[in-house]
Structures are given as structure tokens and as C-alpha cells.
Amino acid sequence: MAALADATVEQVKTLAELADMLVGLERTISSLQAARDGVLAVGSRLALQVADEADHPDFGDLAARTVAAEMAAALRVSDRTLQARMTEAVWRVERFPLVWAAQGAGRISAAHARAICDAAEHLEDAADRDAYSAEMVPFAESESPNRVSRHGRRVAERFQSRSVDERHRDAREKRSVWVKEVGDGMSQLGLLGPSTLVHGAFERLTQMAQTVQKPEPPEQASAQDQDQEPVQEQEEADQRTVAQIRADLALDLLLTGAPAGHDTSDGLLAAIRGSVSVTVPVTTLMGEGAMPAELDGRTPIDAASAKALAGAVSGWDRILTHPITGALLAVDRYRPGSELKRHLRARDQRCRFPACGHAARDCDIDHHHDAARGGPTAARNLGHLCRRHHVLKHHSPWVVEVLGDGAYAWTSPTGRVYVDREQPQNTVTFVEEHAPAPF
């Protein structure tokens, strides 16, 4: 039976209206996204204008951070994320104004605009970019973003004044590795690098995975032993998929392998071991609690992994929390160390600037009231700030004030106040059960 063959005229009409409505909504969304890019680009220009008029030696970097922090705090997002959006918005608005205008008019979506701009990333001449954009926008109006991307690369090659080798040298500067949390105790490890190396690594992992997946052939007994010992039974095949084995092998190599191409003569890099911080209620370790463990205070992990880490580590911090409120009471360690640093790291868990998720172990410990001006080196006057926000606190109009109960009030350059409170501890609390009231 053909799909919708039994639909009534009214139902088909409703479907057509829904499709038209969806098209209108997408055009409106695309226009608003272009307008947002315009606002972000103006914010970036404002920062550069302030820096230029004040002759800042950092060419506007701190001013851009300050503007990004103001906008990000208002939106309750990371200022790193917002500054990256500002940079991308300036790049699209200033280098591809025809594409930005087409998106603002609702002719193309944000995905189409991104595909057009990315394909011509290395076009340096403004006239070439405009000519390229004028050809690509009409094409994008009737095609999908993935087709636009492929066609855009072909069209851009006609306007390229630089060779592939020259462009590749620039592109190599963007190589990086990053981590993205995806939930359920899982994370993604991303890598951007030269195609030959990335594809070579992927192919090597694939061959390794296929080899692991195949069962080993049975051992052949010698003619002398054939009458005395039976032939060893063939081992069962690995039940994991190639993709799963490939992932397991990649992590195995990264955590245990030596970087032969970069190591020092004394094997210093090979001696480095990966480390993570895990917070887990003791009841979970005992198999009695339902609270999940947390990795670096930011993502839950399964109990089995937490128990394995707790059992293998040579020493770990014990965080004592109030059984009713869950508030942090103290931190001690089975092996002696810097108690105050451990207390602060367990209390803060991440950078204390609003919306920043930088792990405390990678942050600076900052005196809210400067030690040089009499500020005590005590927990009430100390807090973790990542290097970015540490610099922002001391070299921009942002001001922080301690409110008590672990809360910090940050006042932005425009006078807005944002309160950052302690992240709740990953702990178990108990509620007293009251006896039923008598009749």
C-alpha cells in the first residue's frame, strides 16, 4: 500500500500547510542566527576599538576576553565558548558579507552558510570571495548543505591563488585534540591532524582490530606427540565489533604506549601516566549506595570503574560531608600532603567564574583579597580560578566579592552582578524518618 494513499484531502492539505509553516520557521531562525552573528561581530569590534584607543600591547586580547565574559555571563554560558562564537561571527560577517546577507534574508540556512564559508576558507582576495559567494548562494538555495559543501570546494579551487601545499601548511597549525562529554559515563576524544597521519592511524587500528577479532588457529602438535596429546581446541572468536575493538585499542595505545617520535633520550615522556580525579560515596564503594561516582566533578562514571580506580590507586582524598545538608566539612588523606590545597580542590571542583567548567586541578589558587594587602591564606579567602579568569580578575574591570557559604559575587564592567555558588558535592545525605502522628 502506498504511503498516504488513504489520506483525506483535508489531511494532505494539513501536511502541505505544516511543510510551509516549517519552511517559514526555518527562514526566521536563519535570519535570527545571522542577526546574532552581527551582534557578536559588533561586540568584537567594540573590544578592538577600546584596545586601539588605549594602545593596548596585547592587541585587544584582554579587551575581547572582557567583552566575551560580559556577554557570556548574561547568557549563562562559558565565555570561552562565546569568544569562539565572536571570532567565528567576525570571520563570517567580514569575509563573506554576501553569504551573511543571504542568511539574514532567509534565503539560506546557517548550515548552508557554514558550508559555503568553510569550503572557501583560504580565499584571501575579497573580490574572489565575493565572486565565489555570488555563485554559491543561488546554488545553496535549492540544495542540501552536504551537496553545497562538495560543490563549494570545487568552485573555490577556481579562485585559489595558493597551492595545496601552501594551504596545508596553514591548516596544520590548527591540529588539536579535545574531549566532549556525552553522558552515561562516556566521553568522546576528538583529533584534528594531517589526513595522511589520521587515516594511517585509523587503518592501523582497523587492521589490529580485525586481527584481534579473528580466532587464533589451533596449535599443531608434532608427529611424535599426535598419539599422546589431543590438538588444542580452537579459541572462540572475540564477540566485540571492529569499531569497539578499534576504540579499545586506541585507548590502550594512548594510555600505555611510548611516543617513539617525541620521547627524550631518558624516556621521560614514556614514564608519564594519565591521571583522573574521581569522587565516589563510600556507600557506592561498599555496593550499598545508588549515587554514581563522578569524574573530575563533571561527568558520572559507572560504579565498576570507580571501584577499580579506588582499589588500584596508592592514595586518595577522603571528603567528609554533612549527612543532612551534604555540605563539605573537611578533607583528609590517608597519606599526608597539603591539606588546604586538597580542601580547596574538593570544595571548588572547578573554576569559580560564572559558567566556567575548567577543572580545579588545572586552575590557579587565587587570593580574593590580595595577600600583599593583608589577605589571609585561608580557605575563606582562597578559590580556584583558571588562568584565563585569573588574568581577567586582575587586569580588567571585573570584581569578585566573597559572600559567605562558598558563594562569590562577580560584578561585570557594566555593573551586572552574577553569583557563583559552590558545586554540590557528589555525596549521600540522610533524611530522618518521623514516626506517624498518633490518632
matplotlib code that plots the C-alpha trace (Angstrom):
import matplotlib.pyplot as plt

x = [0.0, 1.4, 2.2, -0.6, -2.8, -5.7, -5.2, -8.1, -8.0, -8.0, -5.1, -3.0, -3.8, -2.7, 0.5, 1.2, 0.5, 2.8, 5.6, 5.0, 5.0, 8.3, 9.9, 8.8, 10.1, 13.5, 13.8, 13.0, 15.5, 18.2, 17.6, 17.8, 21.0, 22.5, 21.4, 23.1, 26.3, 26.0, 25.7, 28.7, 30.8, 29.9, 31.0, 34.3, 34.8, 34.0, 36.7, 39.2, 38.2, 38.7, 42.1, 43.2, 42.2, 44.0, 47.0, 46.9, 50.1, 48.1, 46.3, 42.9, 43.1, 42.2, 39.5, 38.0, 38.0, 36.3, 33.6, 33.1, 32.8, 30.2, 28.0, 28.6, 27.6, 24.4, 23.6, 24.9, 27.3, 31.1, 32.9, 35.4, 32.5, 31.1, 34.5, 34.9, 31.5, 32.6, 35.6, 33.6, 31.0, 33.6, 35.1, 31.8, 30.4, 33.5, 34.9, 31.7, 29.2, 27.1, 26.6, 25.8, 23.2, 21.6, 21.3, 19.8, 17.3, 16.2, 17.4, 19.8, 20.1, 23.0, 24.2, 24.3, 26.2, 28.7, 29.2, 29.8, 32.3, 34.2, 34.8, 36.4, 38.3, 41.6, 40.4, 42.4, 41.2, 38.0, 36.9, 37.4, 35.4, 32.5, 32.6, 32.6, 29.8, 27.7, 27.9, 27.3, 24.3, 21.9, 23.2, 22.6, 19.0, 18.0, 20.5, 21.3, 24.3, 26.4, 26.0, 26.8, 30.0, 31.2, 30.3, 31.8, 35.2, 35.2, 34.2, 36.7, 39.5, 38.9, 39.6, 42.6, 45.8, 47.8, 48.8, 47.5, 50.9, 50.8, 47.3, 48.1, 51.0, 48.5, 45.9, 48.4, 48.6, 45.0, 45.8, 44.4, 42.8, 39.7, 37.3, 33.5, 31.2, 28.3, 26.8, 26.3, 29.9, 31.1, 33.2, 34.4, 38.1, 38.4, 41.6, 42.3, 45.5, 47.1, 44.9, 47.8, 48.6, 45.0, 43.9, 47.1, 46.4, 42.8, 43.8, 46.4, 43.7, 41.4, 43.9, 44.7, 41.0, 40.4, 43.4, 42.1, 38.6, 39.8, 40.2, 43.7, 44.3, 44.7, 48.3, 49.6, 51.0, 54.2, 54.0, 55.7, 53.1, 49.9, 49.2, 49.8, 48.2, 45.0, 45.1, 44.3, 40.7, 40.3, 39.6, 36.2, 36.1, 36.1, 32.5, 33.3, 32.7, 35.6, 34.5, 34.5, 37.9, 39.3, 38.2, 39.7, 43.0, 43.3, 42.8, 45.2, 47.9, 47.4, 47.5, 50.4, 52.3, 55.5, 55.7, 58.7, 58.9, 58.9, 60.4, 63.6, 66.7, 66.0, 62.4, 60.8, 57.6, 57.1, 57.2, 54.2, 51.0, 47.4, 45.6, 42.0, 40.1, 37.1, 34.6, 32.6, 30.4, 31.8, 28.4, 28.8, 32.3, 30.6, 28.0, 25.2, 24.7, 22.8, 24.8, 27.1, 30.7, 31.9, 35.0, 36.7, 33.4, 31.8, 30.5, 29.2, 31.0, 29.9, 30.5, 32.7, 35.2, 35.2, 35.8, 38.7, 40.3, 39.8, 41.4, 44.4, 45.4, 48.1, 46.5, 43.2, 41.5, 38.6, 35.9, 33.7, 30.3, 27.3, 24.9, 21.9, 22.8, 25.6, 27.9, 31.7, 33.0, 36.7, 39.2, 41.8, 44.1, 45.5, 48.9, 50.0, 50.0, 48.9, 45.6, 44.5, 45.0, 43.1, 40.3, 40.0, 40.2, 37.4, 35.3, 35.5, 35.8, 36.0, 36.9, 34.7, 34.0, 30.3, 29.6, 33.2, 33.7, 37.6, 38.6, 40.1, 43.2, 44.1, 43.4, 45.3, 44.5, 43.7, 43.6, 40.3, 41.8, 45.4, 47.9, 50.2, 47.4, 46.8, 44.5, 44.9, 45.9, 42.8, 40.0, 37.6, 39.9, 41.0, 39.4, 40.2, 40.4, 41.6, 44.4, 42.1, 39.8, 42.6, 44.1, 40.6, 40.1, 43.4, 43.6, 40.1, 37.2, 35.6, 35.4, 34.8, 33.4, 33.1, 29.5, 29.9, 28.7, 31.1, 29.3, 31.2, 29.6, 31.2, 30.5, 30.9, 32.2, 28.6, 27.6, 25.7, 26.2, 26.5, 26.6, 28.6, 27.8, 29.6, 29.0, 27.1, 29.3, 28.7, 27.6, 24.8, 22.5, 20.1, 16.6, 15.2, 12.1, 9.4, 7.1, 3.4, 1.4, -0.9, -4.6]
y = [0.0, 3.4, 5.8, 8.3, 6.7, 6.6, 10.2, 12.5, 15.8, 17.7, 15.6, 16.2, 19.9, 19.9, 18.3, 20.9, 23.7, 22.1, 21.9, 25.6, 26.5, 24.7, 26.4, 29.8, 28.9, 27.8, 31.1, 33.1, 31.1, 31.5, 35.3, 35.5, 33.5, 35.9, 38.8, 37.1, 36.8, 40.5, 41.4, 39.2, 40.8, 44.3, 43.2, 42.0, 45.3, 47.2, 45.3, 46.1, 49.8, 50.1, 48.4, 50.5, 53.8, 52.8, 51.4, 48.0, 46.0, 42.7, 43.9, 43.6, 40.1, 41.1, 43.5, 40.7, 38.4, 41.1, 41.7, 38.0, 37.5, 40.2, 38.7, 35.1, 35.8, 37.4, 34.3, 31.9, 30.2, 29.8, 32.9, 30.7, 29.4, 32.9, 34.3, 31.5, 32.4, 36.0, 35.0, 32.8, 35.6, 38.2, 35.8, 35.1, 38.6, 40.4, 37.9, 36.6, 39.5, 38.2, 34.9, 36.6, 38.8, 35.8, 34.1, 37.2, 37.4, 33.8, 32.6, 30.0, 28.4, 28.7, 25.2, 26.3, 29.4, 27.5, 25.0, 27.9, 29.7, 26.6, 25.5, 28.8, 29.3, 30.0, 32.5, 35.6, 38.1, 39.9, 40.1, 36.4, 35.6, 37.9, 36.2, 32.8, 33.7, 35.2, 31.8, 29.6, 31.4, 30.6, 27.0, 26.7, 27.9, 24.6, 22.1, 20.4, 21.6, 18.4, 19.0, 22.6, 21.7, 19.4, 21.8, 24.7, 23.0, 22.6, 26.2, 27.6, 25.8, 28.0, 31.1, 29.7, 31.6, 29.4, 25.8, 22.8, 22.6, 26.2, 25.8, 22.5, 24.2, 26.7, 24.1, 22.0, 24.9, 24.0, 20.5, 19.7, 17.1, 17.7, 15.9, 16.1, 14.6, 12.6, 11.1, 7.6, 7.5, 8.0, 10.8, 11.5, 12.1, 14.1, 14.7, 17.0, 16.4, 15.8, 13.5, 11.0, 10.5, 10.3, 7.9, 5.9, 5.6, 4.6, 2.0, 0.6, 0.4, -1.3, -4.0, -4.5, -4.9, -7.4, -9.4, -9.4, -10.4, -13.4, -16.6, -18.0, -21.2, -24.3, -25.3, -28.1, -30.9, -32.6, -36.1, -37.5, -36.1, -36.7, -40.0, -38.7, -35.2, -34.0, -31.0, -27.8, -26.6, -23.5, -20.4, -18.7, -15.5, -12.1, -11.0, -7.3, -5.4, -4.0, -0.5, -1.5, -3.2, -0.2, 2.1, -0.2, -0.5, 3.3, 4.0, 1.1, 2.6, 6.1, 5.1, 2.6, 3.3, 5.3, 8.3, 7.0, 10.0, 12.6, 10.9, 12.1, 10.1, 9.0, 8.1, 10.9, 11.0, 7.3, 7.5, 9.9, 8.2, 9.5, 10.7, 11.5, 12.6, 10.5, 11.4, 8.4, 8.0, 5.3, 3.6, 3.1, 1.5, -0.8, -1.7, -0.3, 3.2, 4.4, 7.6, 7.4, 8.3, 11.5, 12.1, 15.5, 16.7, 17.0, 13.6, 10.5, 7.2, 3.6, 2.0, -0.7, 1.8, 3.8, 0.7, -0.3, 3.1, 3.3, -0.2, 0.5, 4.0, 4.3, 7.1, 9.1, 12.0, 11.4, 14.2, 14.4, 15.9, 16.7, 13.8, 16.0, 19.1, 17.5, 20.5, 19.9, 19.6, 18.5, 16.7, 14.4, 11.9, 8.5, 9.8, 13.3, 16.2, 19.8, 19.8, 23.2, 22.7, 19.4, 21.0, 23.8, 21.4, 19.2, 22.3, 24.2, 21.3, 23.8, 27.4, 29.8, 32.2, 32.0, 29.2, 28.1, 24.4, 24.2, 21.5, 22.8, 20.6, 22.7, 26.1, 28.6, 29.2, 32.9, 35.2, 37.1, 39.8, 40.1, 38.6, 41.6, 43.8, 41.6, 38.9, 35.7, 32.4, 30.7, 28.7, 31.7, 33.9, 31.4, 30.0, 28.3, 30.4, 29.1, 31.1, 32.9, 34.2, 34.7, 37.2, 38.7, 39.3, 41.2, 43.0, 44.0, 45.8, 42.6, 42.5, 39.5, 39.6, 36.7, 36.4, 33.5, 29.9, 29.5, 32.0, 34.6, 37.7, 38.8, 42.4, 42.9, 46.1, 47.2, 46.8, 43.5, 41.0, 37.3, 34.9, 31.7, 29.1, 26.0, 23.0, 20.4, 17.6, 14.1, 12.6, 10.8, 12.6, 11.1, 12.3, 11.5, 9.4, 10.7, 8.4, 8.6, 11.0, 9.3, 9.3]
z = [0.0, -1.0, 1.9, 2.5, -0.2, 2.2, 3.4, 3.0, 1.1, 4.4, 5.8, 2.7, 2.9, 6.5, 5.6, 3.0, 5.5, 8.0, 5.4, 4.5, 8.2, 8.8, 5.8, 7.3, 10.7, 9.3, 7.4, 10.6, 12.6, 10.0, 9.9, 13.7, 13.7, 11.2, 13.4, 16.4, 14.4, 13.6, 17.3, 18.2, 15.4, 16.7, 20.2, 18.9, 17.0, 20.2, 22.1, 19.3, 19.3, 23.0, 22.8, 19.8, 21.5, 24.7, 22.7, 24.5, 24.0, 23.7, 20.5, 22.2, 23.6, 27.1, 25.9, 23.8, 26.9, 28.9, 26.4, 25.9, 29.7, 29.9, 27.2, 28.4, 32.0, 30.7, 28.7, 31.4, 29.1, 29.1, 28.0, 26.1, 24.1, 23.5, 22.5, 20.0, 18.6, 18.4, 16.4, 14.0, 13.6, 12.7, 10.2, 8.5, 8.6, 7.4, 5.0, 3.4, 3.7, 0.7, 2.4, 5.7, 4.0, 2.2, 5.5, 7.1, 4.3, 5.0, 1.6, 3.1, 6.5, 8.9, 7.8, 4.2, 5.1, 7.1, 4.3, 1.8, 4.0, 5.1, 1.6, 0.7, 4.0, 2.3, -0.4, 0.6, -2.0, -1.1, -4.8, -5.2, -2.1, -3.4, -6.8, -5.2, -2.8, -5.7, -7.5, -4.4, -2.8, -5.7, -5.8, -2.0, -2.2, -3.9, -2.5, 0.8, 2.9, 2.2, -1.6, -1.1, 0.7, -2.0, -4.8, -2.9, -2.7, -6.5, -7.1, -4.6, -6.4, -9.4, -7.3, -5.4, -5.8, -3.4, -3.9, -1.9, -0.2, 1.0, 2.3, 4.0, 5.9, 7.3, 8.0, 10.0, 12.5, 13.6, 14.7, 18.1, 20.4, 22.5, 24.8, 24.8, 27.4, 26.0, 29.2, 30.7, 31.8, 28.2, 26.5, 23.0, 22.2, 19.0, 17.0, 14.1, 12.2, 8.7, 6.7, 5.8, 9.5, 10.7, 8.0, 8.6, 12.3, 11.6, 9.1, 11.6, 14.3, 11.9, 11.0, 14.7, 15.5, 12.7, 13.8, 17.4, 16.2, 14.3, 16.5, 16.8, 14.8, 16.8, 17.8, 15.6, 17.6, 16.3, 14.7, 17.8, 20.1, 18.0, 19.6, 23.1, 23.3, 21.7, 19.5, 21.4, 20.7, 18.7, 20.8, 20.4, 18.3, 20.0, 20.3, 20.1, 16.9, 14.9, 16.0, 19.6, 19.4, 17.5, 20.3, 23.0, 21.1, 20.6, 24.3, 25.2, 23.0, 24.2, 27.9, 27.7, 24.6, 24.3, 21.9, 20.0, 17.7, 20.5, 23.6, 25.3, 25.4, 29.0, 28.2, 30.2, 28.2, 28.3, 32.1, 32.3, 33.3, 32.8, 35.9, 36.8, 39.9, 40.9, 43.6, 44.9, 48.0, 50.3, 50.2, 46.5, 47.1, 49.6, 47.0, 49.1, 47.6, 44.5, 44.0, 40.9, 41.0, 39.2, 37.1, 37.8, 39.2, 35.8, 34.5, 36.1, 35.7, 36.4, 39.8, 38.4, 37.0, 40.2, 42.4, 40.1, 40.3, 44.1, 44.6, 42.3, 43.4, 46.0, 47.9, 47.7, 49.3, 51.7, 51.6, 54.7, 54.1, 56.4, 56.4, 56.2, 54.1, 52.0, 52.7, 52.7, 56.2, 55.8, 53.6, 54.8, 53.2, 54.3, 53.3, 54.4, 52.0, 51.5, 53.4, 52.4, 48.7, 48.9, 50.8, 48.2, 45.3, 46.8, 47.7, 44.4, 41.9, 39.0, 38.2, 40.3, 37.4, 36.4, 33.9, 33.7, 33.9, 34.0, 36.5, 39.8, 39.4, 36.3, 37.9, 39.9, 43.6, 43.9, 47.0, 46.7, 49.0, 47.9, 50.3, 49.7, 51.2, 54.2, 52.8, 54.8, 53.2, 54.5, 52.8, 53.2, 51.2, 48.5, 45.5, 42.2, 39.0, 35.7, 34.2, 31.8, 34.5, 37.0, 34.5, 33.8, 37.6, 38.0, 34.7, 33.8, 35.5, 36.7, 40.5, 42.8, 46.3, 48.8, 50.1, 52.5, 52.3, 49.4, 47.1, 45.0, 43.6, 40.3, 39.1, 35.4, 33.8, 33.1, 36.7, 36.4, 39.3, 38.8, 41.8, 41.5, 44.2, 45.3, 43.1, 45.2, 46.4, 45.0, 48.3, 50.1, 52.6, 55.0, 56.0, 59.4, 59.3, 61.6, 63.3, 62.3, 64.3, 66.9, 66.2]

ax = plt.figure().add_subplot(projection="3d")
ax.plot(x, y, z, "-o")
ax.set_aspect("equal")
plt.show()
